[in-house]
Amino acid sequence: LNYLSKKKIFDTIIIKTRKKYFDFSNGSTISNNQLKKIKEKITSIHICAPLKHHFSILKNYNSFKKTIVEKPFLEKINQLNSIKKIYKNRYFIVNYIDTFNPLISKIKKSIQKKDYNRITLNYSKREKFYKNKDEFALEWLDHPLSLILLFFKKFPKFNIEINQLRKRNKKFNRKIIINYFFKNFELKIKLNCSKNTQRNLQINKNKYVETFHFVKNSIDKNNKKVYQSKKGSFDNFYNLLKKGKKNSIQNFEFHKKIILERNKILKKINKI
């Protein structure tokens, strides 16, 4: 919201909570009469609710020109099939935000050289305890899955390692490693509750490790910065939105593959 306000992406930003509507510019509550007039001018809706509410919101708020949904997109494939019928010919995009990062083209070039033996996707945040065993993975998984699908077009077989499982007051904290078995290299997704916040992709090559930082928008080689982008993921994402262009990789088949893979992983996590 601060980014949108600073860059003046939209003339008006309306926030809907469970009970009220607010004008983001001044924090004032919007009455029903005001809302009717404003709704006629609204062109985009950005759904940032918890995953369990996405399906009902998408069905009930389908009159806008452009629809953006935060990941995870939907819980089940039957929900996807229903939403596909409604939004098939509309401007519809899921915010797999790291796929919009300015480093993506440089990662692709590095991967095309095929001189690596391991790729690692690191996602971690400050330590937190969750109600369910799979909740931590659910919060992060779609980021690395969208990148794997972007770069390699498919998901090979995998196994899962639970490095640590801690409980506190019936809540869970874990460290999870998902190992994917590609033909000539290994790919790891590391999901981690820790003091160190991480959001990067590492490529292990013969003489160095190349690290692409999605938050800093920078590249390191053996921990030495070699590149810094002036733009970030939001810049690219909202530039597409402003121009009414869709991300070339995104379609309902792309979303379907991510939902199926995520659910396979969560199912195995809950069995461990």
N, C-alpha and C positions, 0 to 999 in steps of 0.2 A: 504493500500500500504506500509506503514511503517512497519507493522507487517510482510508482505510477504518478504520485503527486509531484515529485521533484521534476520528472521528465515531461509532465503535462500530457500524458498519453491520452487521457479522456477529459472531457469538459466537466463531467459530473460522475462521481463514484457513490453509489448507494450500497450500504451494507445491510444485509438482512440477517438478523439473529433469529432465534426460535420464536420470539414474541414481537419484535419491533423492527422498523426500518430506520436507518440513520443516514444522514448526509455526512460523508467523510470529511468534507472541507471545513465544517464547523461543529460536527458532532451532535447536531440538533436532530430530534426525533421527527419523523415525517408522518403526517396524518394520512388517513385513507384517501381523503379528497386530493391532497397534494400528490399522493402516489399515483392516482389514476392519470393525472396530467403528465407526471414524469415518465411513467411507463411507456407512453407513446413515443418518447424520444430515446429510450434506452435501446442500444444496438447490440450490446454484448452482455453475456452472463458468464461469470467465472465461479464454478462450483468448488468450494473449499471445505465442504462438510465432511464428517466422518464417512468412511467407505459404506457403511450399512445404509446410509441415507441417499447415496448417489442415484440408485435406480429410481426411487420415487420422485426425487427432485427433477431428474431428466424427463420423466413422463409428464410432470405437472408444470414444468417451466420450459416449454418447447417452442415458444412463439418468437424467440429472439433471432436476429440475423446471424449472430455468431455465438457459438457455445464452446467454452473452455472448461475442462474437468481436470482437477488435480488427480495425480496417481495416489494409491491404486485406483483404477478406473471402476471396475465392477467385480462383484464376488463370483458370479456364476456365468456359464456360457449361455444358459437360457435367457438370462437378463440381457446379455449382449445381443442375442438374436432379436429380441423385442426392440431394443434401442436402435439397432441397425435399420429396422423398417422405418422408424420415425426420422432418423437423421441421415439416411443414406445419401441424399442429394443436397445436404446443407453444409455450411462451414462448421466443421466439428473437429476439435483437436484436444488430445490428452497431453497434459503438461509433464512429459518425461523430460524434465528440464535439462539434464546433462546432455541429451542428444542435440540440444541447441547451443551447446558451448562452442565458443570460437576455436577451441583446440581440436575439435573433431576432425577437421580436414588434415591436421598434422598427425593425429593418431592413425588415421587411415593410411597415410604415406609411410609411416613407420612400420605398420603391420604388413603392408604390401611387400616390404623388403624380405620378410620371412627369415630373418637372421636372429631369431629369439627362441628361447626354450620355455619361457614361462610368462604368463600375463596374470597380474593380480589386480582385482578391483577391491579397494579398501573403503569401507563405510563404517564409521564409528562416531559416537557422540558421547556426551557426558553421561556418566553412570545413572541409570534409571531402572526402577523395578516395575514390571508389567503384570497385569492380572492373569494373562494367559501365556502359555509356553511359546506360542508362535507369534505373539504380538510384536515383539521387537523385529523379527524377520519381516513381518507384514509391512511394517513402517518403512523399511528400506528396500526390499527385494526388487521392486519394479525398476529402480534406477539401474542396477547392474544388468538386469535381464534385458532392458530396452537397449543397452549398449551392446550386449552380446549379439542380439538379433540384428542390430544396425550393422555391426562389423562382419558377422559370420553367417547371417541369414538362417541359422538353425541352432537348436540346442542338442548337443550329443548326450550320451549317458553321463550320470553324475553319481557321486556318493556324498555323504554328509558327515562331518566331524563336529561333535559338540565338545569343545575344549574346556568349557566351564559352565556349570549350572549352579546358580546360587539362589536360595530362597530366603525371603524376609517377609514375615507376616503374610504368608500364602501368596506372595508375589515372586516373579521370576526375573533373573538377570542372567544372560548367557553370552558365550562367545561361539560363533558358528562359522565353520568353513565349508563351503560347497565346492567340491572338486569336479570340474568338467574334463572329460577325456577326448580332446581333439587328436587328430592323427599324428601331428608332428610336434605338439607342445601341450603343456598343461595350463589350464586356466582355473584360477581360484577366485571365489567371492569370499571375502572376509567381512563378516558382520560382527561388530564388537561394541560392547558397552564399556567405555573406559574414560579416563580423564582427558585423553588426547582425541580431539575431533579430527577425523580424516574423511576425505571425499576425493579419492584420486584413482588413477589407473597407472600401474607400473608395468613396464616392459623390460624383462631381463634379457640383455644381449650378451655377447661374448665378453666385451671389455667394459661395459658400463650398464647401469640401470637408468632407464629413462622414466621420469615421473611426471605425469600430467595432472596438475592441480585444478579441479573444477571450480573451487571457490575463489582461489587466488588468480585463476586464468593464466597460469604460468607453467613453464616446463623446466625441470631440473635434469641434469645429467650427473650422476654420482653426487647428488645433493648440492650441486652448483647451478644456480639459475642461468639458463641460456636463452630464455624467451619470456616476454611479458606482453599479453594482449591488452589493448586499450579498451576493448569491449568485453562484455560478459554475456552469460546465457540469457538474462532478461532482455538485453539489447536486441539480440537476434530473435528471441521469441516474439516480442511485441512489435518488432519491425515486420515480421511475417503477418501478425494479426492486423496491424494497421493497413497493410497493403491488401489484405484479404487473400493472402497466399497460404496454401497448405504445406505442411512439411511433407516432402516427397516420400518419406519412408512410411508415413502413417496411413493406414487403412484399417478396416475392421478385421482383416485377417491378421495383421500385426498385433492388434489388441487381443485377439483370440489366442494367439500363441503365447503371449505373456500371461494371460489369465490361467491357461492350462498348465504352463510350467510352474507358475507361482503356487498353484494349488497342489501340484505334485510334491513340491518341496515342503510346503507347510504340512502336508499329510505325513511325510517322513519325519519331520521335526517332532511332531506330536507323538510319534511312536517311540522316539528315543528317550 
